[in-house]
Amino acid sequence: MDRERHDREAEPDRGAPRGRAPEASPAPAAAQSAPAEDRPASADEQAVSAEDRPVSAGEQAVSAADESVSADEQPPSAEAQPGPGSEAPAPADAQPVPGRGRSPRRRRLRRVLLALLLVLTLPLLAAETGLRANYSGTPAPGTLTRDKDALWLGHAWVDGRKTDADVEALADRLRGTGIRDLYVHSGPLEHDGTLPKSAYERAGWLTAAVHRELPGVRVQAWLGDVLASEGPDGLRLERPATRAAIVESARAVLAAGFEGAHFDLEPLHSGDRDYLSLLDDLRALTRARHALLSVAAHQIDPLPGFHSFWGTTTGHPKWWSQAYFGQVARRVDQIAVMSYDTMQPMPSLYGGYVAQQTSLALEVTPRSTDLLMGLPFYHENRFGHWAHAETVPAAVRGVRLGLSRTDAGRTRFGVALYVDFAATEDDWTAYRRDWVRWRRRPATRSAS
């Protein structure tokens, strides 16, 4: 999704992944005797003499004995009736029957279109059936929070709109959960990679307040921008100066008190080497500062090479290859999969998709990297996202099933909740009930 739009405008108080059509059966002998256009003969055509017209297939089938008899010697009887399998002669003034008279070219075109439809729909139906099967089964015991969860927070937390009371309410909400990291929107970056200090002017206050109310919870600066990968405007990672400016922006937010830098750059195409180069430079900085480097990651190809197919047909390749996802995961401390906006129309299909994504990500994420699966704490209805299908219960069940099947004992694993300002009480209840589950929510600050 366009997360910069969502995070800087959507806050209530801010003005942000065959077959071929069968050939037609050979026509019966009687049908073959019909003219090529398969229509009744007109009166003019009936007037054509036997010498001037082509011999039909039916005439070629007449026996040798009958061939010696001329038409004048054996005139047809007016009362003669057509034999079995033959057709009665059409009246001279008969009109063409609608739907008949299609040329061979038209018939071939219909076959091609039918074959194309089958090629497109059969794999899709097979894939959707597989997703539904992924949603079946029972999650393994213990596939619950490992205290590595994260929450994306909107820009209001660093621009002066939030107060100490808001931090206290947030702390009451998060106590007893598995949330350890907060990704606080502190951008966006300018298209040249720079970041104005005014974008995060209250960073020092926020980090101090969170540490006071929620000891052990880390606050990271969430930085992002639109990339110029599918249009003329945006951040251009192929420019060394732009990458260098992004590193300096990360240096600045760390100096302001943030304990890590979380990057969300979209749309980022699979195989982008400039992005990997940027991550190498950022990792050198964060390691030197004993800080965290985390990224929001695109989903992984649900079918091998699907990003290439989708990019060719739509111009937006959306997914990453599994190999590229692994390359990114090896360069960061945390990688959070944006496992929403999946175009799935039903909770069971969405949950099966999340289970698949969880397994694919686990297979290539090193154990030294925290892997987080995104949960949809927002409720939009648009192409790519249906709120009735992409629900927190479906996502959590999918995460647990994928974890159970692939690496149930993985400790550096969690979920990431997107996003605080669009979340409902039902979202928080489902997260606690289905993922945190066995913990009781502690008393609020005012009651203690």
N, C-alpha and C positions, 0 to 999 in steps of 0.2 A: 504494500500500500504506500501511498505518498505520505510517509511518516512526518516529513517536515510540515506539510499542510495540517496533518492531524494533530501535531503536537504544539504548533504555534497558533493555530486558528480555532481548533475544535474545543479548547478549554472553554467552559461556559462563560467565564468572565473575561475573555480576552478577545479584543477587537483587532493558529498552526496545521502430467505424460500417451482382410485378405480373402482374399477370395475372389473368384471369378464367376460371372454369371454363366449358367449352363447354356450351351449352344442349343438353338431351336431344333426340335425333332424334325426329320425329313417329312415333307408333306405327303399325304396319301396319294395314290396314283390318280384318283379322281380329281383331287385338288391340283395336281400338277398339270392337268389339262386346261386349267383356267389361264387366261391371258396373264402376261407379266404384271399388269397393273391391278389384277384381281378385281375387275369391275364389270358390270353388265355391258354388253356390246350395244353401241348406239345404232340408230337406223341407218346412218351413212355407212357404218362399218359393215352392217349386214349386207349392204348392196355391193360390196367388193366381190369380184369374181374369184373363183377358185384358182385361176391362173395367176391372179395379181396379188394374192395374199400368201403369207407363209403357211406352211403345213403345221398344224398343231400337233401336240403330243398325243391327243386322242385319236387323230386320223392315222398317225403312225402305228397305232395299236390295232387297227382293223386287220382281219385275217386276209390271206392271199386270195381266198375264194371270193370274198366280197369285193376285193379291189377291182375285179374284172367287170363288175356291174356298174354302169354309169349312173349318175344321179337322175337322168331323165327316165331310165328304164325302171328304176326303183324309187319313185318319189316317196317321201315320208308321208305316212298317214296322218291326217289331221287329228285323229283320235288317239294316236300313239302316245303312250304314257312313258315317262322316263323310267329306266330300270333301276334296280337297287344300286345305290352308290353314285348315281348320276344326278345332275341337276336339271330341272326344267328350264327350257329356253326362256330368257327374259323378254318381256314385251318390248316393242320397239321404242315406246315412250317411257320406259322405266327410268327412274332417277337413281343416281348413285347412293348407296347406303352410307350414312355418316360413319366415320371411323375406318372405312375401307379405303383402299387406294394408296396405302403408304408405300413409298419407294423403298428399295433395299437400303439405300443410304440412310433413310430415316430409322429403319429398324436397327441398323448397325449403331446409330447414334444412341438409341435407347439402351442398347446392350452395354455400350461404353459407360453411359451415365449410371446404370444399375451396378456395374462392376465397381465403379468409383465409389458409389455409396456404400457398398459392402466393404471395400477396403478401408473406408474411414470409420464405419460404425462397428464392425466386428471386433477390432482390437480394443476400442473404447468399452464395449460391453464386456469383453473378457477382463479388462483392467478393473472395471467397477465391480464385477463379480469377485475378483480377487481381493479388493478392498473390503467388501462385506465379509469375506471369510477371515480377513485379518482381525476383524472386530469380534470374532467369536473366541470362546475359551475363557479361562479364569486366570487372572493375574497371579503371579507367584507371591506367596506370603512375604511380607517385608519390603515389597516394592513400593515404598512410600518415601517421604521427604528424607533427604540426607543432610539437611541444613545447608544446602548450597543454592537455595532459590534466590530469585532476584525480582525486583519490581521497577518498571519504567515509570518515572515521575515527569509530569509536565513542567513547562517553563515557569509557571507561577511560583515555584519554590526558590527561584534565584533572582526574580525581578522585583521583589518588594511586596508582592500581593499576599504572601503567607506570613504568619506571625508565630510566636512561641506557642500559642494555643493550638495552632494547626499542627505543629510538630508533636505536641503532647497527644493530640487525637490520633495522629499517624502512629505514634509509638504504641498507644493502646490497641490499635488495630493489628499491629504486627507482632506484638508480644505473643510468644507461644507458637508462632509459625516457624517455617524453615527459611524465612527470608534473611539473607545475610548481606546482599548488595543492593544498593539503590542506584539506578542509572538516571541521573537528573539532567533533563534537557537544558543544555547550556550554550546552544548555538542559535542559528546555523552558522556554519563557516561561510565566509565570503567565497565567491567563485575563484578567487586567487589563492585560497587556502588560509587566509588570515582570519583572525577572530577578534572583534572589538571587545574590550574589557567590559563595556556596558552590558554585554549579553549575559554576564554572570557576576554582576556586582555584589550580590548577597551570598556568594559562595562561602566565605569565611563564617558568616553567621549560621548558615545551614549546617555545615559540617560540625561546628561546635555544638549546636543544639541537638543534632542526631546522636552525637557521641555521649551527650549528657543523658538523653532519654533512652537510647538503645545502644548500650555499650557492646562493642563487637560487630556492629553493623557498619559496613563500609560505604562511603559515598563516592561515586564516580561521575565524572563529567561526560554527559552524552553529547557527542559532536557529530554532526551530519551535514550533508548537502546533496543536492541533485547533481548527478554526473552528466556530462555532455556526451554520453554514450549513445543516445538515441535522439539527439536534437542539437541545435546549435549553441544553446546556452547551458551553462553549468560548470562544474569543477572538471578540470582536465588533468587527470593523473599522469598522462604521458609527458607532461612538462616537469622537468626536474625542479624548477623554481617553485611550482605549486606544491610538490611533495615536501620540499624543504620548509615551506611556509606552514604546512599542516603540522610538521614536527614541532615547529616553534610555537604553534597554537597549543599543542599538547603540553609543551614545557610550561606555558603560561598558566594553564588551568591547574597543573600540579603545584605550581608555586602558590596558587591562590588557596590551597588547602584540600583540593580533591585528592582522593587516594588511588585514583586510576582514571584512565581515559577509555571511554566506550565509543566505538565508531560505527555509524550506520550510514553508508554511502550507497545510494541507489540511483538508477538501476545498474548494478555491477555485473558485467557479463562473465560467464565461466571462462577461465583461462587467462584472465587479465594479469599479465606479468607486472605491470606497473603497480598494481595494488599489492602484490606480494613484496615488491621492492619497498613500498611505503611501510608495510608491516615490519619488515626487517629493520628499518630505520627507527620506527617507533619502539620496537622491542628493545633496542639498544638504549633508548632514553629511559623507558620505564624500569628496566632492570637496574640501571645506574641510580635511579631514584627510589628503588624498592617499592615501586608502584605497580598497579595492575594494568594490563592491556587486554581489552575485551572488544568483541565485535558482534554486531547483529548480522547473521548469515542468511543467504537465500536458501530456499529448499533444494533438495537433491533430486536429480532426475528420477521420476517414478518408473520410467522405462529407459534402458540404455540409450544415450544420445538424444533424449527427448528435447533437451534445450535447443539442439540444432534444428530439429524439425519445427519446433514452435517459433524459433527465431526466424526461420525461412518463411513461414506462413503468416506470421503476425508482426514481425519486426521487433518483437520483445521476447528475448530468450529466457526470461524469468528464472529458470532453474540453473543450478550448477551441476557439473558432473561430480560423481562421488569422489573421484581422484582429486579434483580441484578443491572440494570441500576439505579433504584431508590435508592438502597443502596449506590451506589457511589455518586449520586447527592446530597444526604443528608450530605455528608462529605466534600464537597468542596464549594468554592465561585462561581466558574464558571465551566460549563461542556459543551464542544464543541463536537457535534456529527460529526464524519467523514462520512458525508452522500454523499460519492462518492465511486468509485470502486464498483458499485452495480450490474454489469453484465447485465444491462438493455440495449436492443438494439435500443430503439427509445426514442426520447425526451419525448413523451407523457407518456410512461411507466416509464421512469426515474422520471419525474415530479410527477407522481402518487405515486411512491415509496417514494419520499421525503415528499410528503403530509402525507403519512401513518407514516413515521418515526417521523415527526414533532408532529403528534397527540399522538403517543405512548410515546414519550419523555415528552410532556407536561403533560400527565396524571400522571406521577410519579415523576416529578421534583418539589421540594418544591418551593414556591413563594419566599423564601429567597435566592435562587440560581439562578444565571444568566444561562439561557439556550440559547446556540448558535447552529445554524445549519450550517454545512460546505457548502461552495460553491466551485465548481471546477474551480479554476483559473489556470488550466494546461491542456495540450492537448496531451496526450499520447494515442496510440492505441495499446492495448494488451488485453489479456484475463482478463475480469473483468471490463475493462474501455474502452469505445468507445467515442472518442472526439465528434463525430457527434451527440451522444445521450445525454451525460452528459454535458449539457451546462448551463451557468449562467441563461439565461432566463427561462429554464425549471425548474431549481432548485428554483429560486425565486418565480415563480408561485406556485410550490409545497409547499414551505414554507408558503406562504400567504394563500393558501387553507387549509392547516393543522391548521394554527393558527386561521383562521376564524371559522372552525368547532369545535374547541376544547376549545380555551380560547382567544378570540379576544382581550380582554382587558389586557392580561398579559403584564406588563411593563418591567419586567426583562427578556427580550428576544431580541435576535439579530441573526445576521449571522456572520460567520467567513470565511474569504477569504483565500484559500490555492492555491498558494503561490506567493509571490511578484515577484520572478525572472522568473517565467514562465507565468505571466499574459500578456494578450494582451490588446490593446486599446479597442477592442470589449468587453472584459470582464468588464473593468472599465465602459464603456458606459452602458452596460446592468445593472450593479449594480446600477449606478446612476439613470438610467431611470426607472427601475422596482421596486427598493427598496427604494432608497432615494427620487426619483421622483420629489417632489414639490420644492426642493431646487435648487437655482442657484449656479453654481460653482463660487466662488469668484475670483477676479483677482489674477494673480500670483504675487509672491514677486517682480519680476523685474519690473512689470507694476504698482506697487503701490507706 
